[in-house]
Amino acid sequence: MARVVAALLVTLALASCTSQRDLSQESPGNINLTLGSLSSWQLRGKIGVRSDHGNANLSFVWDQSPDSYNISLTGTLGVMIAQLNGDADEVMLTLPDGNEYRSTRIDDLLEIQLGYQLPVSLLQYWVRGVPDPRFEHETTVDGFYQQGWRVEFLQFSPKGPRKIRVQQADVKLRLVALEWVY
C-alpha cells in the first residue's frame, strides 16, 4: 500500500510540474491564447522606431478596453510626445503644444502628424502574440507576416510576449513589454 501511495504522489508531483507552462520557452504559435482573446488590458513598455525618416525611442502606456483605447507616448525623462485616444469611430492625437488632430484611422493620423508609418491598429493584436484576425497571415518559425509587416517574437515572459521586432521596408520597430496588467 505504501508503494502505491508513493507512486501516486510521485505521479501527481510530476503532473503538477508539467502542467505549469513556462511561456519564456514557448514559440509564438504556442503562447497563452487567453491573452490574444482579452478585450481589456494595459501594457507599459518601450518602443524604438528606426526609419529613413528618423529614429525615436519612446516609452508608452497603452490602456485598451472593449470600446476604446488610450496610448501615452513619452520621450526622454518622461516628456510627453503624444497622447492618443480613440474608439471604433474616431481617434484623437494630442501633442505637447495642446494641438489636437482627429481622424478615423490611427495609422493614417500618426503617419501624417508624426512622420512614421506605424501599424498601431495591428499592434493591438501583435503585442499580445497573435495576428489580427481581420487579415490573413503567414506563420514563420518565430512569428508571422501580416499586411506586409514581418513580426518576430524574440522573448516571452509568463504574461506574454516581452520583446517583439516588427519590420516593413525601411521601418523597423522594436517593442519591449515591461509590464502587463489584465
C-alpha positions as a printed Julia matrix, in Angstrom:
182×3 Matrix{Float64}:
   0.0    0.0     0.0
   2.84   2.4     0.85
   4.35   1.83   -2.6
   1.04   2.67   -4.29
   0.72   5.89   -2.27
   4.36   6.81   -3.02
   3.87   6.12   -6.75
   0.67   8.18   -6.75
   2.43  11.11   -5.01
   5.34  10.98   -7.48
   2.9   10.88  -10.42
   0.93  13.83   -9.03
   4.14  15.79   -8.41
   5.35  15.17  -11.96
   1.95  16.05  -13.39
   1.87  19.32  -11.48
   5.35  20.19  -12.76
   4.47  19.53  -16.38
   1.15  21.35  -16.25
   2.85  24.66  -15.47
   3.95  26.19  -18.79
   6.93  28.5   -18.95
   5.97  30.87  -21.77
   9.52  32.2   -21.97
  10.44  28.93  -23.71
   7.37  28.81  -25.95
   7.13  29.68  -29.61
   4.6   32.32  -30.69
   2.24  29.67  -32.0
   2.03  28.06  -28.57
   1.68  31.09  -26.31
  -1.27  31.51  -23.99
  -4.14  32.26  -26.35
  -6.12  33.76  -23.47
  -4.0   36.9   -23.84
  -4.97  37.1   -27.51
  -8.67  36.99  -26.68
  -8.59  39.7   -23.98
 -10.53  42.85  -24.74
  -9.29  44.88  -21.73
  -5.63  45.2   -20.77
  -2.84  47.64  -20.01
   0.71  47.45  -21.3
   3.62  49.61  -20.22
   6.74  49.39  -22.35
   9.3   50.9   -24.66
   9.38  51.17  -28.41
  12.24  52.01  -30.73
  11.44  53.29  -34.21
  14.05  53.29  -36.96
  13.41  54.52  -40.47
  14.9   56.58  -43.27
  12.83  59.49  -41.92
  14.44  59.39  -38.49
  14.74  57.44  -35.28
  12.91  57.61  -31.98
  12.98  55.83  -28.66
   9.77  56.18  -26.73
   8.09  54.84  -23.63
   4.39  54.08  -23.75
   1.41  53.14  -21.66
  -1.42  51.5   -23.6
  -4.82  51.14  -21.93
  -7.19  49.02  -24.01
 -10.86  48.45  -23.23
 -13.52  46.79  -25.41
 -14.76  50.13  -26.75
 -11.77  52.48  -26.6
  -8.04  52.88  -26.11
  -5.65  55.43  -24.66
  -1.96  55.43  -25.61
   0.53  57.78  -23.96
   3.9   58.2   -25.68
   6.75  59.79  -23.74
  10.33  60.55  -24.65
  13.49  61.13  -22.66
  12.94  61.93  -18.99
   9.21  61.24  -19.32
   8.46  64.23  -21.54
   5.1   63.74  -23.28
   5.41  63.24  -27.03
   1.8   62.39  -27.84
  -1.48  61.2   -26.4
  -3.82  59.03  -28.48
  -7.44  58.44  -27.52
  -9.75  56.52  -29.75
 -12.67  54.24  -30.33
 -14.2   52.46  -33.32
 -15.25  55.74  -34.94
 -12.51  58.26  -34.25
  -9.01  58.77  -32.9
  -7.63  61.99  -31.44
  -3.93  62.81  -31.25
  -2.93  65.44  -28.7
   0.58  66.92  -28.94
   2.53  68.67  -26.16
   1.7   72.12  -27.55
  -2.0   71.37  -26.99
  -2.85  70.93  -30.66
  -5.36  68.19  -31.33
  -5.77  66.22  -34.55
  -8.57  63.82  -35.42
  -9.05  61.04  -37.93
 -10.98  57.86  -38.44
  -7.76  55.78  -38.76
  -4.97  55.84  -36.18
  -2.3   54.64  -38.63
  -3.02  57.47  -41.09
  -3.12  60.08  -38.34
   0.26  59.07  -36.94
   1.88  58.98  -40.34
   0.64  62.48  -41.19
   1.38  64.08  -37.81
   4.47  62.21  -36.56
   6.05  61.21  -39.87
   6.11  57.47  -39.18
   4.08  54.73  -40.76
   3.27  52.68  -37.68
   0.85  49.74  -37.7
  -0.82  50.65  -34.39
  -4.17  49.2   -35.46
  -2.41  45.85  -35.94
  -0.16  46.2   -32.89
  -3.13  45.85  -30.57
  -3.07  42.16  -31.55
   0.63  41.7   -32.18
   1.67  42.85  -28.69
  -0.5   40.02  -27.37
   1.27  37.49  -29.58
  -1.45  36.9   -32.15
  -2.13  38.1   -35.69
  -5.03  40.48  -36.32
  -7.97  38.15  -37.1
  -9.31  40.54  -39.76
  -6.4   39.79  -42.1
  -4.63  36.74  -43.46
  -1.18  35.95  -42.15
   1.71  33.63  -42.93
   3.24  31.85  -39.95
   7.03  31.7   -39.57
   9.25  29.92  -37.05
   9.43  32.94  -34.75
   6.29  34.91  -35.69
   4.36  35.75  -38.83
   3.91  38.09  -41.8
   0.77  40.21  -41.93
  -0.24  43.17  -44.1
   3.31  43.47  -45.41
   4.89  43.52  -41.93
   7.24  40.9   -40.5
   6.52  40.25  -36.82
   9.15  38.38  -34.79
   8.78  37.36  -31.15
  12.23  37.49  -29.62
  11.42  36.79  -25.97
   8.46  35.76  -23.83
   7.51  36.35  -20.22
   4.92  34.39  -18.24
   2.33  37.08  -19.14
   3.01  37.14  -22.89
   5.46  38.45  -25.48
   8.23  40.52  -23.92
  10.35  41.53  -26.95
   8.92  41.96  -30.43
  10.56  43.13  -33.64
   8.33  44.45  -36.44
   9.69  45.43  -39.85
   8.43  46.62  -43.22
  10.78  48.06  -45.85
  12.79  50.81  -44.12
  10.64  50.98  -40.95
  11.8   48.88  -38.0
  10.09  48.76  -34.63
  11.45  47.1   -31.54
   8.96  46.8   -28.72
   9.72  45.73  -25.16
   6.82  44.92  -22.83
   7.81  45.99  -19.3
   4.52  45.36  -17.5
   1.24  43.7   -18.4
  -1.96  44.24  -16.42
  -5.01  42.15  -17.31
